[in-house]
Amino acid sequence: MIRRATAALLVLWALGFLWFASTLPRPAGAEQTDAIIVPTGAAGRIERGLDLLEEKHARMMLVTGVDREVRPGEFASEFDVPDETMECCVTLGFAAVDTRSNAAETAQWVRQNKVRSLRLVTTDWHMRRAAGELERTLPAGVTVVEDAVVSEPSLRILFVEYHKLLASSVARRVWD
């Protein structure tokens, strides 16, 4: 009995991992949203968010999880962001240190800025967990467009992120 249950769990885990690794989220289309949300982390996220902002897919952007030592001028210089864009449209969030706190920082910013729709820009392997955490914390009625930055994650990254997603899902069910 215990062997069968263990074998069944192992098969479910393996099928889940196969699904996770083979069906990574893709970039979104040209949907217009109020805001763009970019959690810091893997390469390409901030650049994608800034490109979308420049293309007028949204009127403002939050970069959540910025290191506390980074200054707006340094950020602008590193990513070649004009001063006018920094002043009007880009908010650097310094409160978050992980995906869960990215979601909390985002939810607070969304409330303060009366955002009704947002585009979440994060890496393909991170999207499911980031979107799940965000869904838990956002005010009711906020639409989220998932816009994945395509990457070529290693097996190690996929393995670790799959387990973080499982843990996050279990925690959500236990605490909600």
C-alpha positions in Angstrom: 0.0 0.0 0.0 2.7 2.5 1.0 4.8 1.5 -2.1 1.9 2.1 -4.4 1.1 5.5 -2.8 4.8 6.4 -3.0 5.0 5.3 -6.6 1.8 7.2 -7.5 3.2 10.4 -5.9 6.5 10.0 -7.7 4.6 9.6 -11.0 2.5 12.7 -10.3 5.6 14.7 -9.4 7.4 13.6 -12.6 4.4 14.4 -14.8 4.0 17.7 -13.1 7.7 18.6 -13.6 7.4 17.5 -17.3 4.4 19.8 -17.7 6.1 22.6 -15.9 9.3 22.4 -18.0 7.7 21.8 -21.3 4.9 24.4 -21.2 6.7 27.6 -20.0 4.6 30.7 -20.4 5.1 32.9 -23.4 5.2 36.7 -24.1 1.8 38.4 -24.2 0.4 40.2 -27.1 -0.2 44.0 -27.5 -2.8 44.3 -24.7 -3.0 47.7 -23.1 -2.8 47.9 -19.3 -2.6 50.7 -16.7 0.8 49.5 -15.4 3.7 47.3 -16.0 5.1 45.3 -13.0 8.7 44.0 -13.2 10.2 42.0 -10.4 14.0 42.2 -10.4 15.9 39.1 -11.0 16.9 37.3 -14.2 18.2 39.2 -17.3 15.8 40.7 -19.8 13.0 41.6 -17.4 13.7 45.3 -16.9 14.6 45.8 -20.5 11.3 44.2 -21.6 9.3 46.3 -19.2 11.0 49.5 -20.4 10.4 48.6 -24.0 6.7 48.1 -23.3 6.6 51.4 -21.5 8.3 53.2 -24.4 5.8 51.5 -26.8 2.9 52.9 -24.7 1.5 49.5 -23.6 1.0 51.2 -20.2 1.4 54.6 -18.6 3.6 53.6 -15.7 5.9 50.9 -14.4 6.9 49.5 -11.0 10.2 47.7 -10.7 9.8 45.8 -7.5 12.7 44.3 -5.4 15.3 46.9 -6.3 18.4 46.8 -4.1 18.3 49.5 -1.5 21.6 50.9 -2.6 20.5 51.6 -6.1 19.7 55.2 -6.8 17.2 56.3 -9.5 20.0 58.0 -11.4 22.1 54.9 -11.4 19.1 52.9 -12.6 18.3 55.4 -15.4 21.9 55.4 -16.5 22.3 51.6 -16.5 19.1 51.1 -18.5 19.3 54.3 -20.6 16.0 55.7 -19.3 15.4 59.4 -20.0 14.9 61.6 -16.9 11.4 62.5 -18.0 10.4 58.9 -18.1 11.9 58.2 -14.7 10.0 61.2 -13.2 6.6 60.5 -14.8 6.5 56.8 -15.2 9.0 54.6 -13.4 8.7 53.7 -9.7 11.5 51.8 -8.0 10.3 49.6 -5.2 12.8 48.8 -2.5 10.7 46.9 0.0 10.7 43.4 -1.6 13.4 40.7 -1.2 11.6 37.7 -2.7 8.6 36.7 -4.9 6.1 36.9 -2.0 7.2 40.4 -1.0 7.3 41.5 -4.6 3.6 40.6 -4.7 2.9 42.5 -1.4 4.9 45.6 -2.6 3.0 45.4 -6.0 -0.4 45.2 -4.3 0.3 48.2 -2.2 1.5 50.2 -5.2 -1.5 49.1 -7.2 -3.9 50.3 -4.5 -2.0 53.7 -4.1 -2.1 54.3 -7.9 -5.6 53.0 -8.5 -4.4 50.5 -11.1 -7.2 48.3 -12.6 -5.0 46.3 -15.0 -1.4 45.4 -15.1 1.1 43.5 -17.2 3.4 41.2 -15.1 6.8 40.9 -16.8 9.0 38.2 -15.5 11.0 35.2 -16.8 9.1 32.3 -18.3 10.2 29.9 -15.6 9.2 32.3 -12.8 5.9 33.4 -14.2 3.6 30.8 -12.7 4.8 31.4 -9.1 5.0 35.2 -9.5 1.5 35.3 -10.9 0.1 33.1 -8.2 1.6 35.1 -5.4 0.3 38.3 -7.0 -3.2 36.9 -7.4 -3.2 36.3 -3.7 -2.4 39.8 -2.8 -4.0 42.1 -5.4 -7.3 43.9 -4.7 -10.3 42.3 -6.3 -11.0 43.3 -9.9 -7.5 43.9 -11.0 -6.7 42.3 -14.4 -3.3 40.7 -14.8 -1.7 40.1 -18.2 1.2 37.6 -18.0 4.1 38.6 -20.2 6.9 36.1 -20.0 10.5 36.9 -20.9 11.7 33.8 -22.9 14.8 32.2 -21.5 16.8 29.0 -21.7 16.7 27.9 -18.1 19.0 25.1 -16.9 17.6 21.9 -15.6 18.7 23.1 -12.1 16.7 26.3 -12.4 13.6 24.4 -13.6 14.0 21.9 -10.8 14.3 24.5 -8.1 11.5 26.7 -9.4 9.2 23.7 -9.8 9.6 22.9 -6.1 9.2 26.6 -5.1 5.9 26.6 -7.1 4.7 23.4 -5.4 5.6 24.9 -2.0 3.9 28.2 -2.8 0.8 26.3 -4.0 0.6 24.3 -0.8 1.1 27.3 1.3 -1.6 29.2 -0.5 -4.1 26.4 0.1 -3.1 26.1 3.8 -3.2 29.8 4.6 -6.1 30.9 2.4 
